């Protein structure tokens, strides 16, 4: 076993706040603490989004306030170039960035085409600095109309105009994936709600078959709070083996839990979500094990804010003699969250990336609202962030 692979659970300390927050000034730590305190208030997270939407609708100048607070915490900038400073900072600590053009909810084909061109620009930027930007990403609903995907997923017959629109959608996604392949840049295709995901899975599989012949370039995203995803992962592997391509999978727990459960209840079908957090954790960890056991065919990015899952993956890498810097295994967290996981893993030589969203303040509001809701609903997320920040503040005062 190589020295790089000689990992052990005992020496993987994810609680070292000096390493976790070294890149933040005292003032930046204080701002982060205030934001997580606010996010930890359920009532504020519930009333905040409609209040912000109202302020924009009546023309109140709140963009500056948002940009200097919650936007600064969770986003890299309004443009790709504005992200450079943050990407350079992260890279200096061994952490890569995933440029995420966080635009969604559009309806016009011209807007989808513009978004696709911006994603291709991130691919070209990644090609120039692959260590700094190891992956690119896009959200399918940034390139396709939600209503169309719902109809395709439900196997409803498309009229002529809809079929043309769908063909244009697939061609748009293929154009992005082809650009990634031709520039040797790996690209994530984010997950969506269950009622359009089946249609998207079919498209992603098609892209993998086209562009993953030599290695994993196109990655699907599996939301492991779904009770069917471990079986789906295994089926993906079998399909890849039978058809001669490599699988790329980004594993996350999921971002639409409340919405999924509410829709299932309202429409009278079984919830697609595990009934408990413990079951979700088991599903996630089972997926990690399967991927590592089949690392010859599956490349993974473990997108998780769960310390136990990070430690488990490190332990699995040790057991299977996989080097810490193996390009087939990445750890990932969102920018502005779980720095204790990201920077401590990077300091130990693991491959780590941060999702770095960017875009006009108003356009990334859906992303910011999801982050706020995620921190409130995830067990202890906001309080955990505050606890770690408090620990680092106390350490700095005593230093």
N, C-alpha and C positions, 0 to 999 in steps of 0.2 A: 504494500500500500504506500502511495506517495505521501510525502510530508503534508502536502496540501489537503490530502484526504483524511489526515489523522485528526478527526473531529471527535470530541466527546461531550456528552451532555453536561458533565460536571464543569467544564471550563467555558461553556457558552453562557455568559452573564448578560442578560438582557435588561438588567436593572441599573446598569452603570449610567447615571444621568450626566456625568461629566462628558462622556463620549456622545451621548444622545443629543445634548443641547450645546455642544461646543460651538456650533456654527451660529448660535443665536446670542445677541447682545442681551444685557439685563433688561433694557427697554422692550425688546422684542418678546422676551419671556413674559414680562408683565402684561403685554397686550394679549398674548396667547392665553394667559390665565384668565383674563377678563372675558375673552370670547367664549372659552369653555364654560365659565360660570354662567354666562347668558344662555348658551346652548343647553346647559343642564336643566334649565327651567322649561318644563313642558308647555306651560301656557304661552311663553314667549315664542317658542318654536311654532305653536299653532297659529297665533295671531300675527306673527312676523311676516310670513309670505303675503297674505292678503293686504297687509298694511303697506308693504313695499310696492306691490303691484298698483295699489291705489295712488301712492305718491308719484309713481312714474306716469300713471294715466292722467293725472291733473297737472303734470309738468313741474313738480317740485324737484329742485336740484339736489338729489340725494346720491348721485353717482359717486361723487368725491368721497362722501362718508363711507359708502359701501366699499369703495376701492381701497381706502386706507385701513379698513378693519377686516371684515370677514373675507373679502376678496383677496387681500394681501396674505391672509392665513392659508387659504386653500388654492390659490391660483398663482400662475407664474407671471401673468401680464395680460394686456389686452391684445397684443400682437405677438407673433413668433419671436421677433427680435427683442421684445421686452423681456422674454424669458431667458435671454442669454446670461444675464448676471446671475440669476438663480441656478441655472444649469451649471455654470462654471463653479459656483460655490459648492453645490452638491458633489460635483465631480472631484473637487479637491479633497473630499472625504471618502472617495471610493464609491459614491452612489450615482447611478445613472438616472436619466430622466426619460419619461415617455411623453412626448408632446401630444397633448390631447386637445384638439380643437373642439371645444365643448358647445357646439351649436346643435340644437335639436328643435323639433316641433315645427319645422317649416312645412310648407304645402306646395310650393311652386317648383316645377322641374328645373327652372333656371337657378333657383336657390340651391337645389341639390347638386347641380353641376358645379356651381361655385364652391360649395363645400368640398366636393371631390377634388377639385383643383388645389384647394388649400391643403388637403391631406397629402396630395402628391408632393406639394412643396415641403411638407415635413419629412417625407421620404428622402427627398434630395438633400435636405439638411442633415438627416441621419447618416446618409452615405458619406458625407464629409467628415463627420465626427462619430463613428460607430461606438466608441467607448463611452462617449458622453450621452448618446441617444441610441441605446441598443435596440429599441422597439419603436414602432409607430402604432397608431390605433385609430379606429373610427367607430362611431356608434351608428348602427344601421338606420335608425330613424333620422339620422342626419343626412342620409342619402336616399331615403325612400319614404313615401307617404304612409302613415300609420294605417289609415283606412284601407288602402290597397293590400298591405301585408295581412291585415285581419281577414280580408276576403279570401286571399290565397291560402292562409292557414286553415280556414274553415272549409276548404275545397269547394268554394262557391264558383260557379261559372263566371268567367270574366267576359264582359262585352268587348267589342273590337278595340275601343279606345283604352280600356283598362289593360287589355293584353299588350297593346303597344307600350303603355306606361310600364308594365311589369318587365317587358323585354328591355326597355331602356334602363330600368333599375338594375337588373342583373348585369347589363353591359357596363353600367357605371361602377358597380362593385368590382367587376372583373378588371376594369381599367386600373383601379386603385391597386388591386392585388398583383396585376401584371407589372405595374411600376415598382412595387415592392420586390417582386421576384427579379426583375431586370437589374435592379440596383442592389440586390443581395441584402435587403433590409427586411427584418421580420416584422409582421404586422398583426396586431390583435383586432379581432372583430368582437366588439362588446356584446353582452347578452341583453335581451329585452324581456318584456313580460311574456308569460307562458302562452298567451293567446296569439302571439305572432312568432314565437321562437321556433316552432316546428318548421315553418316556412323558411326561416333564416338558417336553421340547421342544414336544410337541404341545399341552400345556396353555398354555405360555407364548405360543406363536404365536396361540392363540385369544385370550389376554388382550391381546396387541398389536393384533390385528384389532379388538377391542372398544374399546380405550382409547387407541390411538396414532393416531387419525384426524387430529389437528391437530399434534401433535409427539410425540416419544418420551417417554412416561411410564413404561411398563413396559420393563425391560431384562432380556434373557437374559444368562447368563454362559457364555462359551465357554472351555473348558480347552484351550489351544493346544498342549499336549503330545500331544494326540490328532491322528493323522495325517489324520483326515477333517474337521477343523473349518474349514479354509480353504474347502473346497468347500461345506460346510454354510453358511458365512457368505455365500458368493456366491448360493446358492440362496435364503437368507433375503431377500436384497436383491431378487432377481427376483420372489419371491412378494409382497413388499411393494409393488413397482411394479405388479404385476398386480392387487392387491387394494386399493390406495389407502390404505396406512397407513405410518407411519414406524417405523424399526427402532431399537431401543436395544440396544447390545451392550457388556457389560463383558468385556474381554479379560484373561485370566489365563493363566499357564503351567499351573497345575494343582496339586492337593493330595493326590492318591491314587496316585502313581506306583508305589510298591512294591506296594500292594494290587492295583492293576490288573494288573501284570505277574505277580504270584504267582497270581492267579485264572486268568488266561489260560493259564499254564503248567499249573496243576492240572487245568483243564477241557479242555485240548487245543485251544484256539482261538487264532488269531493275536493277538498283543498289539495293543491299540488305541493304544499309545503309540509315539511316534517312537523309533527305536533309539539316537539320540545327542542330547546337549544341543545340538549345533550345528544339527541338523535341527529341533529344537524352537524354537530361536531364530529360524531362518529362517521357520518357520511363523508364529510370533508377529509378526515384522516384516512378512511378506507381508500378514497380516491388518490391521495398522496402515495399510499403504499402500492397501489396498482401501477401508478405511473413509474415509480422508481423501479419496481420489479420488471417493467417493460421499457426501460430507458433506451434500449436499443432502437425502439420504434417511436416512442413518445417523448417529446420535449415539453417541459412544463414551466409555467410561471405561477408560483403560489402567492396569489393576491390575498393576503390575510392580515388582520390586526390581532390575531390570536397568538399569544406567546407560546402556548402549548403546541400548536400546529407548527410553528417555526422551529421549535426545539425538536419535535418529532421528525421533521424533514431533515434537519441537520444530522440527527441520529441515524436515519435511514441511509443517508449518503455515506456515513461512516461504515455502516453494516455492509453496504454493497461496494465499498471501495471506490466511491465516486469523489473525485477531487472537488474541493470547495469552489474552484474557479471553472468548473465544467460549464460550458456554454448551454448545455441542455437543461439546466436547472437554475431558475431565478426566483428570488424572493421579491415581493413587491408590496408597497403600501402607498396610500394616497399622500400627496404632499400636504403637510400641515397636520398630519396625524401619525401616531405610533412611531415617533422618531427613535424611541428607545429600542424598537425592533430593528429598524432600518440601519441606523448608524452603528449599533453594536454588532450586527451581522457583518456589515461591510468592514468593520475594523478587524474582524476575524478572517477576512479573505473570501467571504461568500459573494456571489453575484446578486446585487440588490439594485432595484430601480424604484423610483418614485413616479407615480402618475402626476403629471404637471399640466393641469388644465389651463387653457387660455382662450381669450375671446372678449368681445365687448362686454362690459359689465352687465348690461341689461340682458344680453343673450345667454350668459352663463348662469342666470338666476335659477333656472330649474336644477342645475347641478348643485349650486350652493344650498338650495332648499333641501335637496336629498341628503347632503352632508350633515346639515343641522338635524334632520329627522333621524338619520343613521346614528348620530352621536347620542341622541336622546333615547332611541329604542334599543340600541345595542347595550347589552348588560354592562353597566358601569363604565362605558366608554369615556364620557365627559369627566366623570369623577376620577377615573384612572389617569387621564391626561393631567388633571389638576394636581393630583397627588404626586406625580412624577415631577411636574414643574416646581411644586413646593419643595420637594426634596432637593432639587438642583439649586433653587434660590437659597435654601439653608446651607447647602454645601459651599456656595460661593461666598456667603457672608462669613462662614467659619474658616475659609481658606486663607 
